[in-house]
Amino acid sequence: MSKFVNKKTACSIFGHKIVTVRNVTGHFKEFKCTCCGIELTNDLQDRKTFLTPELKEINETLLDHYNRRRVLSL
């Protein structure tokens, strides 16, 4: 537990080290902090928000729809 508190404290002082984990579409992406492991996604205004289970399910549905549409257009 102390390691997590130290990493969380480091992120609160120095800021998160955000990397892109997955491109859902050309506009929506999922991000993760390499230090503390917090997961983020972008919303309709292109701001980063916490990735809740509801948003994760929405991204899965959006990715499925996007891929299905791409396959049908070929």
PDB file of N, CA, C, O and CB in Angstrom:
ATOM      1  N   MET A   1       0.825  -1.198   0.000  1.00  0.00           N
ATOM      2  CA  MET A   1       0.000   0.000   0.000  1.00  0.00           C
ATOM      3  C   MET A   1       0.864   1.255   0.000  1.00  0.00           C
ATOM      4  O   MET A   1       0.499   2.254  -0.620  1.00  0.00           O
ATOM      5  CB  MET A   1      -0.936   0.002   1.207  1.00  0.00           C
ATOM      6  N   SER A   2       1.989   1.220   0.677  1.00  0.00           N
ATOM      7  CA  SER A   2       2.831   2.415   0.751  1.00  0.00           C
ATOM      8  C   SER A   2       3.403   2.782  -0.610  1.00  0.00           C
ATOM      9  O   SER A   2       3.614   3.961  -0.894  1.00  0.00           O
ATOM     10  CB  SER A   2       3.964   2.203   1.747  1.00  0.00           C
ATOM     11  N   LYS A   3       3.660   1.768  -1.472  1.00  0.00           N
ATOM     12  CA  LYS A   3       4.154   2.066  -2.818  1.00  0.00           C
ATOM     13  C   LYS A   3       3.114   2.842  -3.609  1.00  0.00           C
ATOM     14  O   LYS A   3       3.461   3.781  -4.325  1.00  0.00           O
ATOM     15  CB  LYS A   3       4.525   0.773  -3.558  1.00  0.00           C
ATOM     16  N   PHE A   4       1.832   2.464  -3.492  1.00  0.00           N
ATOM     17  CA  PHE A   4       0.769   3.159  -4.207  1.00  0.00           C
ATOM     18  C   PHE A   4       0.629   4.586  -3.712  1.00  0.00           C
ATOM     19  O   PHE A   4       0.429   5.502  -4.510  1.00  0.00           O
ATOM     20  CB  PHE A   4      -0.554   2.416  -4.054  1.00  0.00           C
ATOM     21  N   VAL A   5       0.731   4.788  -2.411  1.00  0.00           N
ATOM     22  CA  VAL A   5       0.618   6.141  -1.861  1.00  0.00           C
ATOM     23  C   VAL A   5       1.763   6.995  -2.373  1.00  0.00           C
ATOM     24  O   VAL A   5       1.549   8.158  -2.716  1.00  0.00           O
ATOM     25  CB  VAL A   5       0.613   6.115  -0.313  1.00  0.00           C
ATOM     26  N   ASN A   6       2.974   6.456  -2.435  1.00  0.00           N
ATOM     27  CA  ASN A   6       4.117   7.209  -2.939  1.00  0.00           C
ATOM     28  C   ASN A   6       3.948   7.566  -4.414  1.00  0.00           C
ATOM     29  O   ASN A   6       4.259   8.683  -4.826  1.00  0.00           O
ATOM     30  CB  ASN A   6       5.399   6.412  -2.739  1.00  0.00           C
ATOM     31  N   LYS A   7       3.455   6.614  -5.206  1.00  0.00           N
ATOM     32  CA  LYS A   7       3.240   6.893  -6.625  1.00  0.00           C
ATOM     33  C   LYS A   7       2.131   7.918  -6.811  1.00  0.00           C
ATOM     34  O   LYS A   7       2.228   8.808  -7.656  1.00  0.00           O
ATOM     35  CB  LYS A   7       2.900   5.603  -7.382  1.00  0.00           C
ATOM     36  N   LYS A   8       1.075   7.784  -6.013  1.00  0.00           N
ATOM     37  CA  LYS A   8      -0.030   8.734  -6.095  1.00  0.00           C
ATOM     38  C   LYS A   8       0.434  10.125  -5.685  1.00  0.00           C
ATOM     39  O   LYS A   8       0.043  11.121  -6.295  1.00  0.00           O
ATOM     40  CB  LYS A   8      -1.203   8.280  -5.210  1.00  0.00           C
ATOM     41  N   THR A   9       1.267  10.192  -4.655  1.00  0.00           N
ATOM     42  CA  THR A   9       1.806  11.473  -4.204  1.00  0.00           C
ATOM     43  C   THR A   9       2.707  12.081  -5.269  1.00  0.00           C
ATOM     44  O   THR A   9       2.669  13.289  -5.504  1.00  0.00           O
ATOM     45  CB  THR A   9       2.579  11.302  -2.889  1.00  0.00           C
ATOM     46  N   ALA A  10       3.520  11.245  -5.915  1.00  0.00           N
ATOM     47  CA  ALA A  10       4.408  11.741  -6.965  1.00  0.00           C
ATOM     48  C   ALA A  10       3.600  12.313  -8.126  1.00  0.00           C
ATOM     49  O   ALA A  10       3.960  13.345  -8.693  1.00  0.00           O
ATOM     50  CB  ALA A  10       5.334  10.618  -7.464  1.00  0.00           C
ATOM     51  N   CYS A  11       2.516  11.646  -8.471  1.00  0.00           N
ATOM     52  CA  CYS A  11       1.677  12.153  -9.558  1.00  0.00           C
ATOM     53  C   CYS A  11       0.992  13.454  -9.162  1.00  0.00           C
ATOM     54  O   CYS A  11       0.821  14.341  -9.999  1.00  0.00           O
ATOM     55  CB  CYS A  11       0.629  11.112  -9.956  1.00  0.00           C
ATOM     56  N   SER A  12       0.602  13.578  -7.905  1.00  0.00           N
ATOM     57  CA  SER A  12      -0.059  14.814  -7.494  1.00  0.00           C
ATOM     58  C   SER A  12       0.921  15.988  -7.461  1.00  0.00           C
ATOM     59  O   SER A  12       0.513  17.136  -7.631  1.00  0.00           O
ATOM     60  CB  SER A  12      -0.706  14.635  -6.122  1.00  0.00           C
ATOM     61  N   ILE A  13       2.191  15.713  -7.246  1.00  0.00           N
ATOM     62  CA  ILE A  13       3.193  16.791  -7.211  1.00  0.00           C
ATOM     63  C   ILE A  13       3.703  17.119  -8.615  1.00  0.00           C
ATOM     64  O   ILE A  13       3.715  18.281  -9.019  1.00  0.00           O
ATOM     65  CB  ILE A  13       4.375  16.395  -6.303  1.00  0.00           C
ATOM     66  N   PHE A  14       4.121  16.096  -9.352  1.00  0.00           N
ATOM     67  CA  PHE A  14       4.770  16.305 -10.648  1.00  0.00           C
ATOM     68  C   PHE A  14       3.841  16.183 -11.836  1.00  0.00           C
ATOM     69  O   PHE A  14       4.200  16.585 -12.943  1.00  0.00           O
ATOM     70  CB  PHE A  14       5.877  15.339 -10.807  1.00  0.00           C
ATOM     71  N   GLY A  15       2.659  15.638 -11.632  1.00  0.00           N
ATOM     72  CA  GLY A  15       1.722  15.433 -12.732  1.00  0.00           C
ATOM     73  C   GLY A  15       1.798  14.010 -13.247  1.00  0.00           C
ATOM     74  O   GLY A  15       2.790  13.315 -13.028  1.00  0.00           O
ATOM     75  N   HIS A  16       0.755  13.580 -13.930  1.00  0.00           N
ATOM     76  CA  HIS A  16       0.677  12.213 -14.440  1.00  0.00           C
ATOM     77  C   HIS A  16       1.517  12.058 -15.701  1.00  0.00           C
ATOM     78  O   HIS A  16       1.719  13.013 -16.449  1.00  0.00           O
ATOM     79  CB  HIS A  16      -0.780  11.827 -14.724  1.00  0.00           C
ATOM     80  N   LYS A  17       2.000  10.843 -15.922  1.00  0.00           N
ATOM     81  CA  LYS A  17       2.713  10.492 -17.154  1.00  0.00           C
ATOM     82  C   LYS A  17       1.733   9.696 -18.006  1.00  0.00           C
ATOM     83  O   LYS A  17       1.662   8.471 -17.908  1.00  0.00           O
ATOM     84  CB  LYS A  17       4.044   9.666 -16.861  1.00  0.00           C
ATOM     85  N   ILE A  18       0.989  10.395 -18.831  1.00  0.00           N
ATOM     86  CA  ILE A  18      -0.110   9.816 -19.599  1.00  0.00           C
ATOM     87  C   ILE A  18       0.409   9.255 -20.919  1.00  0.00           C
ATOM     88  O   ILE A  18       1.144   9.923 -21.647  1.00  0.00           O
ATOM     89  CB  ILE A  18      -1.208  10.867 -19.854  1.00  0.00           C
ATOM     90  N   VAL A  19       0.009   8.004 -21.216  1.00  0.00           N
ATOM     91  CA  VAL A  19       0.304   7.389 -22.508  1.00  0.00           C
ATOM     92  C   VAL A  19      -1.013   6.877 -23.092  1.00  0.00           C
ATOM     93  O   VAL A  19      -1.945   6.551 -22.357  1.00  0.00           O
ATOM     94  CB  VAL A  19       1.360   6.224 -22.366  1.00  0.00           C
ATOM     95  N   THR A  20      -1.074   6.813 -24.411  1.00  0.00           N
ATOM     96  CA  THR A  20      -2.258   6.289 -25.084  1.00  0.00           C
ATOM     97  C   THR A  20      -2.223   4.776 -25.040  1.00  0.00           C
ATOM     98  O   THR A  20      -1.254   4.155 -25.477  1.00  0.00           O
ATOM     99  CB  THR A  20      -2.342   6.793 -26.543  1.00  0.00           C
ATOM    100  N   VAL A  21      -3.285   4.181 -24.509  1.00  0.00           N
ATOM    101  CA  VAL A  21      -3.375   2.737 -24.401  1.00  0.00           C
ATOM    102  C   VAL A  21      -4.079   2.159 -25.621  1.00  0.00           C
ATOM    103  O   VAL A  21      -3.654   1.139 -26.164  1.00  0.00           O
ATOM    104  CB  VAL A  21      -4.109   2.337 -23.118  1.00  0.00           C
ATOM    105  N   ARG A  22      -5.168   2.818 -26.055  1.00  0.00           N
ATOM    106  CA  ARG A  22      -5.949   2.281 -27.158  1.00  0.00           C
ATOM    107  C   ARG A  22      -6.650   3.409 -27.889  1.00  0.00           C
ATOM    108  O   ARG A  22      -7.193   4.326 -27.272  1.00  0.00           O
ATOM    109  CB  ARG A  22      -6.968   1.249 -26.656  1.00  0.00           C
ATOM    110  N   ASN A  23      -6.631   3.331 -29.218  1.00  0.00           N
ATOM    111  CA  ASN A  23      -7.399   4.241 -30.054  1.00  0.00           C
ATOM    112  C   ASN A  23      -8.752   3.600 -30.319  1.00  0.00           C
ATOM    113  O   ASN A  23      -8.831   2.585 -31.012  1.00  0.00           O
ATOM    114  CB  ASN A  23      -6.651   4.565 -31.390  1.00  0.00           C
ATOM    115  N   VAL A  24      -9.811   4.177 -29.778  1.00  0.00           N
ATOM    116  CA  VAL A  24     -11.150   3.638 -30.001  1.00  0.00           C
ATOM    117  C   VAL A  24     -11.595   4.005 -31.406  1.00  0.00           C
ATOM    118  O   VAL A  24     -11.982   3.130 -32.181  1.00  0.00           O
ATOM    119  CB  VAL A  24     -12.159   4.172 -28.942  1.00  0.00           C
ATOM    120  N   THR A  25     -11.546   5.276 -31.742  1.00  0.00           N
ATOM    121  CA  THR A  25     -11.801   5.764 -33.103  1.00  0.00           C
ATOM    122  C   THR A  25     -10.755   6.843 -33.368  1.00  0.00           C
ATOM    123  O   THR A  25      -9.801   6.998 -32.607  1.00  0.00           O
ATOM    124  CB  THR A  25     -13.291   6.326 -33.276  1.00  0.00           C
ATOM    125  N   GLY A  26     -10.943   7.571 -34.435  1.00  0.00           N
ATOM    126  CA  GLY A  26     -10.023   8.661 -34.716  1.00  0.00           C
ATOM    127  C   GLY A  26     -10.127   9.799 -33.710  1.00  0.00           C
ATOM    128  O   GLY A  26      -9.200  10.597 -33.572  1.00  0.00           O
ATOM    129  N   HIS A  27     -11.257   9.875 -33.006  1.00  0.00           N
ATOM    130  CA  HIS A  27     -11.494  10.971 -32.071  1.00  0.00           C
ATOM    131  C   HIS A  27     -11.427  10.540 -30.609  1.00  0.00           C
ATOM    132  O   HIS A  27     -11.081  11.345 -29.745  1.00  0.00           O
ATOM    133  CB  HIS A  27     -12.832  11.588 -32.348  1.00  0.00           C
ATOM    134  N   PHE A  28     -11.750   9.290 -30.324  1.00  0.00           N
ATOM    135  CA  PHE A  28     -11.798   8.818 -28.944  1.00  0.00           C
ATOM    136  C   PHE A  28     -10.638   7.874 -28.659  1.00  0.00           C
ATOM    137  O   PHE A  28     -10.347   6.976 -29.449  1.00  0.00           O
ATOM    138  CB  PHE A  28     -13.133   8.118 -28.660  1.00  0.00           C
ATOM    139  N   LYS A  29      -9.978   8.085 -27.522  1.00  0.00           N
ATOM    140  CA  LYS A  29      -8.837   7.278 -27.122  1.00  0.00           C
ATOM    141  C   LYS A  29      -8.940   6.952 -25.642  1.00  0.00           C
ATOM    142  O   LYS A  29      -9.656   7.620 -24.895  1.00  0.00           O
ATOM    143  CB  LYS A  29      -7.513   8.004 -27.429  1.00  0.00           C
ATOM    144  N   GLU A  30      -8.222   5.924 -25.227  1.00  0.00           N
ATOM    145  CA  GLU A  30      -8.112   5.587 -23.814  1.00  0.00           C
ATOM    146  C   GLU A  30      -6.662   5.800 -23.405  1.00  0.00           C
ATOM    147  O   GLU A  30      -5.738   5.440 -24.135  1.00  0.00           O
ATOM    148  CB  GLU A  30      -8.579   4.113 -23.531  1.00  0.00           C
ATOM    149  N   PHE A  31      -6.476   6.387 -22.234  1.00  0.00           N
ATOM    150  CA  PHE A  31      -5.158   6.732 -21.728  1.00  0.00           C
ATOM    151  C   PHE A  31      -4.939   6.076 -20.375  1.00  0.00           C
ATOM    152  O   PHE A  31      -5.888   5.679 -19.699  1.00  0.00           O
ATOM    153  CB  PHE A  31      -4.994   8.257 -21.623  1.00  0.00           C
ATOM    154  N   LYS A  32      -3.649   5.966 -19.986  1.00  0.00           N
ATOM    155  CA  LYS A  32      -3.309   5.415 -18.680  1.00  0.00           C
ATOM    156  C   LYS A  32      -2.039   6.092 -18.184  1.00  0.00           C
ATOM    157  O   LYS A  32      -1.119   6.355 -18.959  1.00  0.00           O
ATOM    158  CB  LYS A  32      -3.129   3.867 -18.747  1.00  0.00           C
ATOM    159  N   CYS A  33      -2.000   6.371 -16.880  1.00  0.00           N
ATOM    160  CA  CYS A  33      -0.801   6.938 -16.264  1.00  0.00           C
ATOM    161  C   CYS A  33       0.171   5.790 -15.994  1.00  0.00           C
ATOM    162  O   CYS A  33      -0.198   4.795 -15.369  1.00  0.00           O
ATOM    163  CB  CYS A  33      -1.147   7.720 -14.938  1.00  0.00           C
ATOM    164  N   THR A  34       1.399   5.927 -16.460  1.00  0.00           N
ATOM    165  CA  THR A  34       2.382   4.868 -16.273  1.00  0.00           C
ATOM    166  C   THR A  34       2.848   4.775 -14.828  1.00  0.00           C
ATOM    167  O   THR A  34       3.388   3.747 -14.419  1.00  0.00           O
ATOM    168  CB  THR A  34       3.569   5.094 -17.182  1.00  0.00           C
ATOM    169  N   CYS A  35       2.652   5.814 -14.065  1.00  0.00           N
ATOM    170  CA  CYS A  35       3.117   5.834 -12.681  1.00  0.00           C
ATOM    171  C   CYS A  35       2.080   5.249 -11.725  1.00  0.00           C
ATOM    172  O   CYS A  35       2.374   4.288 -11.015  1.00  0.00           O
ATOM    173  CB  CYS A  35       3.459   7.257 -12.265  1.00  0.00           C
ATOM    174  N   CYS A  36       0.885   5.807 -11.695  1.00  0.00           N
ATOM    175  CA  CYS A  36      -0.115   5.387 -10.705  1.00  0.00           C
ATOM    176  C   CYS A  36      -1.188   4.476 -11.278  1.00  0.00           C
ATOM    177  O   CYS A  36      -1.946   3.879 -10.514  1.00  0.00           O
ATOM    178  CB  CYS A  36      -0.769   6.594 -10.101  1.00  0.00           C
ATOM    179  N   GLY A  37      -1.279   4.348 -12.604  1.00  0.00           N
ATOM    180  CA  GLY A  37      -2.214   3.420 -13.223  1.00  0.00           C
ATOM    181  C   GLY A  37      -3.621   3.949 -13.409  1.00  0.00           C
ATOM    182  O   GLY A  37      -4.523   3.170 -13.718  1.00  0.00           O
ATOM    183  N   ILE A  38      -3.846   5.239 -13.235  1.00  0.00           N
ATOM    184  CA  ILE A  38      -5.178   5.816 -13.419  1.00  0.00           C
ATOM    185  C   ILE A  38      -5.544   5.747 -14.901  1.00  0.00           C
ATOM    186  O   ILE A  38      -4.700   6.009 -15.759  1.00  0.00           O
ATOM    187  CB  ILE A  38      -5.230   7.292 -12.900  1.00  0.00           C
ATOM    188  N   GLU A  39      -6.798   5.396 -15.211  1.00  0.00           N
ATOM    189  CA  GLU A  39      -7.259   5.265 -16.584  1.00  0.00           C
ATOM    190  C   GLU A  39      -8.155   6.449 -16.937  1.00  0.00           C
ATOM    191  O   GLU A  39      -9.003   6.860 -16.146  1.00  0.00           O
ATOM    192  CB  GLU A  39      -8.010   3.929 -16.786  1.00  0.00           C
ATOM    193  N   LEU A  40      -7.952   6.989 -18.136  1.00  0.00           N
ATOM    194  CA  LEU A  40      -8.691   8.155 -18.607  1.00  0.00           C
ATOM    195  C   LEU A  40      -9.199   7.911 -20.014  1.00  0.00           C
ATOM    196  O   LEU A  40      -8.708   7.032 -20.723  1.00  0.00           O
ATOM    197  CB  LEU A  40      -7.812   9.416 -18.564  1.00  0.00           C
ATOM    198  N   THR A  41     -10.181   8.695 -20.408  1.00  0.00           N
ATOM    199  CA  THR A  41     -10.656   8.728 -21.781  1.00  0.00           C
ATOM    200  C   THR A  41     -11.040  10.171 -22.086  1.00  0.00           C
ATOM    201  O   THR A  41     -11.155  10.987 -21.172  1.00  0.00           O
ATOM    202  CB  THR A  41     -11.866   7.745 -22.004  1.00  0.00           C
ATOM    203  N   ASN A  42     -11.238  10.488 -23.349  1.00  0.00           N
ATOM    204  CA  ASN A  42     -11.660  11.844 -23.669  1.00  0.00           C
ATOM    205  C   ASN A  42     -13.161  11.868 -23.909  1.00  0.00           C
ATOM    206  O   ASN A  42     -13.750  10.884 -24.357  1.00  0.00           O
ATOM    207  CB  ASN A  42     -10.904  12.380 -24.901  1.00  0.00           C
ATOM    208  N   ASP A  43     -13.774  13.015 -23.603  1.00  0.00           N
ATOM    209  CA  ASP A  43     -15.218  13.154 -23.752  1.00  0.00           C
ATOM    210  C   ASP A  43     -15.530  13.921 -25.032  1.00  0.00           C
ATOM    211  O   ASP A  43     -14.652  14.128 -25.869  1.00  0.00           O
ATOM    212  CB  ASP A  43     -15.831  13.869 -22.525  1.00  0.00           C
ATOM    213  N   LEU A  44     -16.780  14.340 -25.180  1.00  0.00           N
ATOM    214  CA  LEU A  44     -17.205  15.021 -26.404  1.00  0.00           C
ATOM    215  C   LEU A  44     -16.523  16.369 -26.612  1.00  0.00           C
ATOM    216  O   LEU A  44     -16.380  16.818 -27.749  1.00  0.00           O
ATOM    217  CB  LEU A  44     -18.694  15.217 -26.382  1.00  0.00           C
ATOM    218  N   GLN A  45     -16.103  17.016 -25.535  1.00  0.00           N
ATOM    219  CA  GLN A  45     -15.401  18.299 -25.640  1.00  0.00           C
ATOM    220  C   GLN A  45     -13.885  18.107 -25.712  1.00  0.00           C
ATOM    221  O   GLN A  45     -13.133  19.075 -25.603  1.00  0.00           O
ATOM    222  CB  GLN A  45     -15.756  19.195 -24.448  1.00  0.00           C
ATOM    223  N   ASP A  46     -13.429  16.854 -25.897  1.00  0.00           N
ATOM    224  CA  ASP A  46     -12.016  16.491 -26.002  1.00  0.00           C
ATOM    225  C   ASP A  46     -11.232  16.783 -24.725  1.00  0.00           C
ATOM    226  O   ASP A  46     -10.038  17.080 -24.768  1.00  0.00           O
ATOM    227  CB  ASP A  46     -11.387  17.227 -27.158  1.00  0.00           C
ATOM    228  N   ARG A  47     -11.930  16.691 -23.579  1.00  0.00           N
ATOM    229  CA  ARG A  47     -11.260  16.790 -22.278  1.00  0.00           C
ATOM    230  C   ARG A  47     -11.075  15.389 -21.729  1.00  0.00           C
ATOM    231  O   ARG A  47     -11.896  14.509 -21.990  1.00  0.00           O
ATOM    232  CB  ARG A  47     -12.073  17.678 -21.277  1.00  0.00           C
ATOM    233  N   LYS A  48     -10.013  15.169 -20.974  1.00  0.00           N
ATOM    234  CA  LYS A  48      -9.776  13.860 -20.380  1.00  0.00           C
ATOM    235  C   LYS A  48     -10.625  13.696 -19.120  1.00  0.00           C
ATOM    236  O   LYS A  48     -10.650  14.570 -18.255  1.00  0.00           O
ATOM    237  CB  LYS A  48      -8.277  13.674 -20.053  1.00  0.00           C
ATOM    238  N   THR A  49     -11.326  12.551 -19.033  1.00  0.00           N
ATOM    239  CA  THR A  49     -12.146  12.240 -17.874  1.00  0.00           C
ATOM    240  C   THR A  49     -11.779  10.844 -17.391  1.00  0.00           C
ATOM    241  O   THR A  49     -11.188  10.058 -18.132  1.00  0.00           O
ATOM    242  CB  THR A  49     -13.667  12.338 -18.210  1.00  0.00           C
ATOM    243  N   PHE A  50     -12.131  10.542 -16.148  1.00  0.00           N
ATOM    244  CA  PHE A  50     -11.856   9.227 -15.592  1.00  0.00           C
ATOM    245  C   PHE A  50     -12.633   8.173 -16.355  1.00  0.00           C
ATOM    246  O   PHE A  50     -13.786   8.394 -16.725  1.00  0.00           O
ATOM    247  CB  PHE A  50     -12.206   9.180 -14.099  1.00  0.00           C
ATOM    248  N   LEU A  51     -12.005   7.020 -16.595  1.00  0.00           N
ATOM    249  CA  LEU A  51     -12.628   5.935 -17.332  1.00  0.00           C
ATOM    250  C   LEU A  51     -13.425   5.068 -16.362  1.00  0.00           C
ATOM    251  O   LEU A  51     -12.873   4.205 -15.680  1.00  0.00           O
ATOM    252  CB  LEU A  51     -11.566   5.092 -18.086  1.00  0.00           C
ATOM    253  N   THR A  52     -14.719   5.313 -16.315  1.00  0.00           N
ATOM    254  CA  THR A  52     -15.624   4.547 -15.463  1.00  0.00           C
ATOM    255  C   THR A  52     -16.049   3.278 -16.202  1.00  0.00           C
ATOM    256  O   THR A  52     -15.872   3.189 -17.417  1.00  0.00           O
ATOM    257  CB  THR A  52     -16.869   5.398 -15.059  1.00  0.00           C
ATOM    258  N   PRO A  53     -16.603   2.300 -15.495  1.00  0.00           N
ATOM    259  CA  PRO A  53     -17.090   1.105 -16.196  1.00  0.00           C
ATOM    260  C   PRO A  53     -18.138   1.434 -17.267  1.00  0.00           C
ATOM    261  O   PRO A  53     -18.191   0.778 -18.307  1.00  0.00           O
ATOM    262  CB  PRO A  53     -17.681   0.124 -15.193  1.00  0.00           C
ATOM    263  N   GLU A  54     -18.953   2.430 -17.013  1.00  0.00           N
ATOM    264  CA  GLU A  54     -19.960   2.838 -18.001  1.00  0.00           C
ATOM    265  C   GLU A  54     -19.292   3.392 -19.262  1.00  0.00           C
ATOM    266  O   GLU A  54     -19.690   3.045 -20.374  1.00  0.00           O
ATOM    267  CB  GLU A  54     -20.912   3.895 -17.397  1.00  0.00           C
ATOM    268  N   LEU A  55     -18.282   4.248 -19.097  1.00  0.00           N
ATOM    269  CA  LEU A  55     -17.583   4.807 -20.258  1.00  0.00           C
ATOM    270  C   LEU A  55     -16.781   3.735 -20.984  1.00  0.00           C
ATOM    271  O   LEU A  55     -16.642   3.782 -22.207  1.00  0.00           O
ATOM    272  CB  LEU A  55     -16.658   5.951 -19.827  1.00  0.00           C
ATOM    273  N   LYS A  56     -16.250   2.765 -20.235  1.00  0.00           N
ATOM    274  CA  LYS A  56     -15.518   1.669 -20.852  1.00  0.00           C
ATOM    275  C   LYS A  56     -16.454   0.849 -21.743  1.00  0.00           C
ATOM    276  O   LYS A  56     -16.066   0.438 -22.837  1.00  0.00           O
ATOM    277  CB  LYS A  56     -14.872   0.774 -19.773  1.00  0.00           C
ATOM    278  N   GLU A  57     -17.670   0.613 -21.283  1.00  0.00           N
ATOM    279  CA  GLU A  57     -18.662  -0.122 -22.066  1.00  0.00           C
ATOM    280  C   GLU A  57     -19.077   0.677 -23.302  1.00  0.00           C
ATOM    281  O   GLU A  57     -19.265   0.109 -24.378  1.00  0.00           O
ATOM    282  CB  GLU A  57     -19.896  -0.447 -21.202  1.00  0.00           C
ATOM    283  N   ILE A  58     -19.218   1.978 -23.148  1.00  0.00           N
ATOM    284  CA  ILE A  58     -19.554   2.846 -24.287  1.00  0.00           C
ATOM    285  C   ILE A  58     -18.438   2.804 -25.323  1.00  0.00           C
ATOM    286  O   ILE A  58     -18.714   2.723 -26.520  1.00  0.00           O
ATOM    287  CB  ILE A  58     -19.797   4.304 -23.817  1.00  0.00           C
ATOM    288  N   ASN A  59     -17.183   2.859 -24.885  1.00  0.00           N
ATOM    289  CA  ASN A  59     -16.049   2.784 -25.815  1.00  0.00           C
ATOM    290  C   ASN A  59     -16.012   1.446 -26.532  1.00  0.00           C
ATOM    291  O   ASN A  59     -15.709   1.397 -27.724  1.00  0.00           O
ATOM    292  CB  ASN A  59     -14.731   3.011 -25.073  1.00  0.00           C
ATOM    293  N   GLU A  60     -16.319   0.347 -25.823  1.00  0.00           N
ATOM    294  CA  GLU A  60     -16.362  -0.974 -26.458  1.00  0.00           C
ATOM    295  C   GLU A  60     -17.429  -1.018 -27.546  1.00  0.00           C
ATOM    296  O   GLU A  60     -17.181  -1.526 -28.640  1.00  0.00           O
ATOM    297  CB  GLU A  60     -16.631  -2.069 -25.411  1.00  0.00           C
ATOM    298  N   THR A  61     -18.605  -0.491 -27.253  1.00  0.00           N
ATOM    299  CA  THR A  61     -19.700  -0.464 -28.227  1.00  0.00           C
ATOM    300  C   THR A  61     -19.344   0.415 -29.414  1.00  0.00           C
ATOM    301  O   THR A  61     -19.617   0.054 -30.559  1.00  0.00           O
ATOM    302  CB  THR A  61     -20.994   0.035 -27.573  1.00  0.00           C
ATOM    303  N   LEU A  62     -18.745   1.552 -29.154  1.00  0.00           N
ATOM    304  CA  LEU A  62     -18.331   2.460 -30.216  1.00  0.00           C
ATOM    305  C   LEU A  62     -17.272   1.811 -31.099  1.00  0.00           C
ATOM    306  O   LEU A  62     -17.326   1.942 -32.322  1.00  0.00           O
ATOM    307  CB  LEU A  62     -17.800   3.769 -29.623  1.00  0.00           C
ATOM    308  N   LEU A  63     -16.317   1.118 -30.502  1.00  0.00           N
ATOM    309  CA  LEU A  63     -15.276   0.434 -31.267  1.00  0.00           C
ATOM    310  C   LEU A  63     -15.872  -0.674 -32.120  1.00  0.00           C
ATOM    311  O   LEU A  63     -15.489  -0.840 -33.278  1.00  0.00           O
ATOM    312  CB  LEU A  63     -14.209  -0.138 -30.330  1.00  0.00           C
ATOM    313  N   ASP A  64     -16.805  -1.432 -31.560  1.00  0.00           N
ATOM    314  CA  ASP A  64     -17.465  -2.500 -32.307  1.00  0.00           C
ATOM    315  C   ASP A  64     -18.231  -1.933 -33.497  1.00  0.00           C
ATOM    316  O   ASP A  64     -18.144  -2.466 -34.603  1.00  0.00           O
ATOM    317  CB  ASP A  64     -18.413  -3.290 -31.392  1.00  0.00           C
ATOM    318  N   HIS A  65     -18.979  -0.859 -33.277  1.00  0.00           N
ATOM    319  CA  HIS A  65     -19.732  -0.211 -34.354  1.00  0.00           C
ATOM    320  C   HIS A  65     -18.790   0.354 -35.418  1.00  0.00           C
ATOM    321  O   HIS A  65     -19.047   0.218 -36.615  1.00  0.00           O
ATOM    322  CB  HIS A  65     -20.621   0.910 -33.787  1.00  0.00           C
ATOM    323  N   TYR A  66     -17.711   0.981 -34.985  1.00  0.00           N
ATOM    324  CA  TYR A  66     -16.741   1.579 -35.900  1.00  0.00           C
ATOM    325  C   TYR A  66     -16.083   0.504 -36.767  1.00  0.00           C
ATOM    326  O   TYR A  66     -15.939   0.684 -37.976  1.00  0.00           O
ATOM    327  CB  TYR A  66     -15.670   2.359 -35.115  1.00  0.00           C
ATOM    328  N   ASN A  67     -15.681  -0.619 -36.147  1.00  0.00           N
ATOM    329  CA  ASN A  67     -15.045  -1.705 -36.909  1.00  0.00           C
ATOM    330  C   ASN A  67     -16.021  -2.366 -37.870  1.00  0.00           C
ATOM    331  O   ASN A  67     -15.657  -2.693 -39.000  1.00  0.00           O
ATOM    332  CB  ASN A  67     -14.472  -2.753 -35.959  1.00  0.00           C
ATOM    333  N   ARG A  68     -17.261  -2.564 -37.428  1.00  0.00           N
ATOM    334  CA  ARG A  68     -18.277  -3.176 -38.293  1.00  0.00           C
ATOM    335  C   ARG A  68     -18.551  -2.283 -39.505  1.00  0.00           C
ATOM    336  O   ARG A  68     -18.719  -2.778 -40.620  1.00  0.00           O
ATOM    337  CB  ARG A  68     -19.588  -3.426 -37.503  1.00  0.00           C
ATOM    338  N   ARG A  69     -18.593  -1.004 -39.289  1.00  0.00           N
ATOM    339  CA  ARG A  69     -18.849  -0.070 -40.373  1.00  0.00           C
ATOM    340  C   ARG A  69     -17.676  -0.022 -41.365  1.00  0.00           C
ATOM    341  O   ARG A  69     -17.872   0.093 -42.575  1.00  0.00           O
ATOM    342  CB  ARG A  69     -19.118   1.323 -39.808  1.00  0.00           C
ATOM    343  N   ARG A  70     -16.451  -0.113 -40.820  1.00  0.00           N
ATOM    344  CA  ARG A  70     -15.265  -0.127 -41.664  1.00  0.00           C
ATOM    345  C   ARG A  70     -15.215  -1.367 -42.543  1.00  0.00           C
ATOM    346  O   ARG A  70     -14.845  -1.279 -43.713  1.00  0.00           O
ATOM    347  CB  ARG A  70     -14.016  -0.047 -40.813  1.00  0.00           C
ATOM    348  N   VAL A  71     -15.581  -2.520 -41.995  1.00  0.00           N
ATOM    349  CA  VAL A  71     -15.571  -3.764 -42.749  1.00  0.00           C
ATOM    350  C   VAL A  71     -16.624  -3.732 -43.850  1.00  0.00           C
ATOM    351  O   VAL A  71     -16.366  -4.185 -44.965  1.00  0.00           O
ATOM    352  CB  VAL A  71     -15.808  -4.956 -41.819  1.00  0.00           C
ATOM    353  N   LEU A  72     -17.796  -3.206 -43.552  1.00  0.00           N
ATOM    354  CA  LEU A  72     -18.866  -3.161 -44.546  1.00  0.00           C
ATOM    355  C   LEU A  72     -18.557  -2.208 -45.694  1.00  0.00           C
ATOM    356  O   LEU A  72     -19.061  -2.395 -46.801  1.00  0.00           O
ATOM    357  CB  LEU A  72     -20.163  -2.755 -43.889  1.00  0.00           C
ATOM    358  N   SER A  73     -17.742  -1.198 -45.450  1.00  0.00           N
ATOM    359  CA  SER A  73     -17.425  -0.224 -46.493  1.00  0.00           C
ATOM    360  C   SER A  73     -16.353  -0.745 -47.454  1.00  0.00           C
ATOM    361  O   SER A  73     -16.125  -0.139 -48.501  1.00  0.00           O
ATOM    362  CB  SER A  73     -16.963   1.086 -45.861  1.00  0.00           C
ATOM    363  N   LEU A  74     -15.703  -1.838 -47.121  1.00  0.00           N
ATOM    364  CA  LEU A  74     -14.667  -2.378 -48.018  1.00  0.00           C
ATOM    365  C   LEU A  74     -15.238  -3.148 -49.116  1.00  0.00           C
ATOM    366  O   LEU A  74     -14.501  -3.666 -49.955  1.00  0.00           O
ATOM    367  CB  LEU A  74     -13.713  -3.229 -47.290  1.00  0.00           C
TER     368      LEU A  74
END
